[in-house]
Amino acid sequence: MQTPCGMEVDETLYGNIRMTDVIPTDGRTLGRCICIITGASKGFGRALAHQVCCWLKPGSVLLLVARSETLLQELKEELKGFAVEQQLLVNCIVADLSTQKGVNEAVRVARLESEKENDHVLLINNAASLGDISQFSSFTDLDVVNSYMSLNISSALVLTAGMLQVFPRRPGLRWTVVNLSSVFATEALPSWVLYCTAKAARKMMFSVLAVGEPNVRVLSYSPGPLDTGMQKDILRMTGVDNHPFPCKDSAVKLMKLLLDDDFASGTHIDFFSV
């Protein structure tokens, strides 16, 4: 059978297997970490949860944030056996990050873990949406535009700021923020005004964080075309098939970037360049 990392092990041993039997032993880890993943219930966020847990030291905390309680609980159950072996605490946070209430709830739960002796805070801002793909001139409703920007830009800013306050700078604490980006953060595409604008704004927003907070390692990562509901929506709305590939492939590459930790803070890296 496969562990959450996607590694093959003998099913008769799994459940009593030692962590060192399934974790690569090259010495690299994410440390004793508190990791927050938004949009964790499906797609790329779900794949990341499976990958991240393989590189956390015992005593680490994984906070999974999404709107669907059902999907979050399913994911937690998938990780259960492996989390027990690695002595990880996995908590689900049911929250709509497009609202202040949702952001406050994520920050509140993170604060409950702030007294633990972690040496790394890893925040992965993955939650996002595709939005309407229409001619520029069709966007005349301010409420519609503001609602999209609230989830895709504002919530990432407010959540990240809140987490920085919960886990302030201190000796021995490593801080990493990942912004899930897109090639369209730097390239314009006709009729994609909402998506391109949001991704470009997020790229700049996290570049500002990198400049202003030198103790925080910041990475904007473009995961490539993934086999998710978003790509299905793109195909349905535009007829364009981007030939998506499994989320796990891109999640593995993001983990490599974080473990190697040799990127310039604030940089934008695409899946195809890793």
C-alpha positions in Angstrom: 0.0 0.0 0.0 1.0 3.7 -0.2 1.8 5.9 2.8 0.6 9.5 2.7 3.9 10.4 1.1 3.0 8.1 -1.8 5.8 5.6 -0.8 5.1 1.9 -1.2 5.3 -0.2 2.0 4.2 -3.7 3.0 0.6 -3.4 4.0 1.1 -6.0 6.7 3.6 -3.8 8.4 1.9 -0.5 8.1 0.4 0.6 11.4 3.4 -0.6 13.4 6.0 0.7 11.0 8.7 3.0 12.3 8.9 6.5 10.9 12.4 5.9 9.6 11.0 3.1 7.5 9.0 5.4 5.2 10.7 8.8 5.6 13.7 9.5 3.3 16.8 9.6 5.4 18.8 12.3 3.8 18.7 14.4 7.0 16.5 17.1 5.7 13.2 18.0 7.5 10.9 21.0 7.9 11.7 20.8 11.6 9.4 20.8 14.6 6.9 22.8 12.6 3.5 24.3 12.8 2.2 24.1 9.2 -1.0 25.9 8.1 -2.4 24.9 4.7 -5.4 26.9 3.4 -7.7 25.3 0.8 -6.6 21.9 2.2 -9.7 19.9 1.6 -9.2 19.0 -2.1 -6.9 19.4 -5.1 -3.4 20.7 -4.6 -4.0 21.6 -0.9 -5.0 18.0 -0.2 -1.9 16.7 -2.0 0.3 19.1 -0.1 -1.1 17.9 3.2 0.0 14.3 2.3 3.5 15.5 1.3 4.1 17.9 4.2 3.4 15.4 6.9 6.3 13.3 5.6 8.9 15.9 6.4 7.7 17.1 9.8 9.6 16.2 13.0 7.7 14.5 15.8 5.6 17.0 17.8 4.8 19.1 14.8 1.3 20.5 14.2 -0.6 20.4 10.8 -3.5 22.8 10.6 -5.8 22.2 7.6 -8.1 25.0 6.6 -11.1 24.8 4.3 -14.8 25.4 4.1 -15.9 21.8 3.9 -15.9 20.0 7.2 -16.7 16.7 5.5 -13.8 16.8 3.2 -11.4 18.0 5.9 -12.4 15.1 8.2 -11.9 12.6 5.3 -8.4 14.0 4.8 -7.7 13.8 8.5 -8.7 10.2 8.5 -6.4 9.5 5.5 -3.5 11.0 7.5 -4.4 9.4 10.8 -2.2 6.3 10.9 0.8 8.1 9.6 0.3 11.0 11.9 0.2 8.7 14.9 3.5 7.1 13.8 5.1 10.4 13.4 3.6 11.9 16.5 1.9 14.7 14.6 -1.1 16.7 15.7 -3.6 17.2 12.8 -6.4 19.8 13.3 -9.1 20.8 10.9 -10.3 24.4 10.8 -13.6 24.9 9.1 -13.6 28.4 7.8 -14.6 30.6 4.9 -11.5 32.7 4.4 -13.5 35.2 2.2 -15.0 36.5 5.5 -13.4 38.2 8.6 -15.0 35.6 10.7 -13.3 32.8 8.8 -9.9 34.4 9.0 -10.4 35.1 12.7 -11.2 31.4 13.3 -8.0 30.3 11.6 -5.9 32.7 13.6 -7.7 31.7 16.8 -6.9 28.0 16.4 -3.3 28.8 15.4 -2.9 30.9 18.6 -3.9 27.8 20.7 -0.8 26.1 19.3 1.5 29.1 19.7 2.9 28.1 23.1 4.3 24.8 21.8 8.0 24.6 21.3 8.1 24.7 17.5 11.1 25.9 15.6 9.4 26.6 12.2 6.2 28.2 11.1 5.1 27.3 7.6 2.1 29.1 6.1 0.9 27.9 2.7 -1.6 30.3 1.2 -3.3 27.9 -1.3 -7.0 28.9 -1.1 -8.1 30.6 -4.3 -10.7 30.5 -7.0 -10.9 30.8 -10.8 -13.6 33.4 -11.1 -15.6 34.4 -14.1 -13.8 34.3 -17.5 -15.5 37.0 -19.5 -14.8 40.1 -21.6 -13.3 43.0 -19.6 -16.3 45.2 -20.3 -18.7 42.7 -18.6 -17.3 43.4 -15.1 -19.5 46.4 -14.1 -20.8 45.0 -10.7 -18.5 46.2 -7.9 -19.9 43.7 -5.4 -19.0 40.8 -7.7 -15.5 42.0 -8.2 -14.9 42.9 -4.6 -16.2 39.4 -3.5 -13.7 37.8 -5.8 -10.8 40.0 -4.6 -11.8 39.4 -1.0 -11.1 35.7 -1.2 -8.2 35.8 -3.6 -6.2 38.8 -2.3 -7.5 40.4 0.9 -7.9 37.2 2.9 -4.4 36.0 2.1 -3.0 39.4 3.4 -5.1 39.5 6.5 -4.5 35.8 7.4 -0.7 36.1 6.9 -0.6 39.3 9.0 -2.6 37.6 11.7 -0.3 34.6 11.8 2.8 36.8 11.9 1.3 38.4 15.1 0.5 35.0 16.6 4.1 33.8 16.0 6.3 36.9 16.4 10.0 36.9 15.7 12.1 35.2 18.3 15.6 33.5 18.3 15.5 30.1 16.9 12.2 30.5 15.1 12.2 30.0 11.3 9.3 31.5 9.3 8.3 30.5 5.7 5.3 31.8 3.7 4.3 30.2 0.4 2.0 31.9 -2.0 0.4 29.6 -4.5 0.7 31.6 -7.7 0.3 31.1 -11.4 2.1 31.9 -14.7 -0.7 34.5 -15.1 0.8 36.5 -12.2 3.2 37.8 -14.8 1.4 37.2 -18.1 -1.9 38.7 -19.3 -4.6 36.5 -20.9 -7.7 37.9 -22.6 -10.9 37.5 -20.6 -9.0 36.4 -17.5 -9.0 39.9 -15.8 -10.1 38.6 -12.4 -7.7 35.7 -12.2 -4.7 37.6 -13.6 -5.3 40.6 -11.5 -5.5 38.6 -8.3 -2.4 36.5 -9.0 -0.4 39.6 -9.9 -1.5 41.4 -6.8 -0.6 38.4 -4.6 2.8 38.2 -6.2 3.5 41.8 -5.3 2.0 41.5 -1.9 4.3 38.7 -0.9 7.2 40.4 -2.5 6.6 43.3 -0.2 6.5 40.9 2.8 9.9 39.5 1.7 11.4 43.0 1.6 9.8 44.2 4.8 10.4 41.0 6.9 13.9 39.7 6.2 13.4 37.0 8.9 10.5 35.5 6.8 11.3 33.3 3.9 8.8 34.0 1.1 8.2 31.9 -2.0 5.6 32.4 -4.7 5.2 29.0 -6.4 3.3 28.5 -9.7 2.2 24.8 -9.6 1.4 24.4 -13.3 -1.8 23.0 -14.8 -3.1 20.5 -12.2 -5.7 17.8 -12.4 -8.3 19.6 -10.3 -11.8 21.0 -10.6 -10.4 24.3 -11.7 -8.9 22.8 -14.9 -12.2 21.1 -15.5 -14.0 24.5 -15.2 -11.4 26.0 -17.6 -12.1 23.3 -20.2 -15.8 23.7 -19.8 -15.8 27.5 -20.1 -13.1 28.0 -22.7 -12.7 24.6 -24.5 -9.0 24.7 -23.8 -7.3 21.5 -22.6 -4.1 22.4 -20.7 -3.2 18.7 -20.3 -3.1 18.8 -16.5 -1.0 16.4 -14.5 -1.4 15.0 -11.0 -1.3 17.3 -8.0 1.2 15.1 -6.3 3.8 15.7 -8.9 3.8 19.5 -8.2 3.5 19.0 -4.5 6.7 17.0 -4.5 8.5 19.8 -6.3 7.3 22.4 -3.8 8.6 20.2 -1.0 11.9 20.0 -2.7 12.1 23.8 -2.9 11.2 24.2 0.7 13.7 21.5 1.9 16.6 22.8 -0.3 15.8 26.3 1.0 18.1 28.0 -1.5 15.7 30.3 -3.2 15.9 34.1 -2.9 13.1 35.2 -0.6 10.3 36.8 -2.5 11.1 35.0 -5.8 8.5 33.5 -8.1 9.3 30.0 -9.3 7.4 27.9 -11.8 6.8 24.2 -11.7 8.5 23.7 -15.1 11.7 25.4 -13.8 12.2 23.1 -10.8 
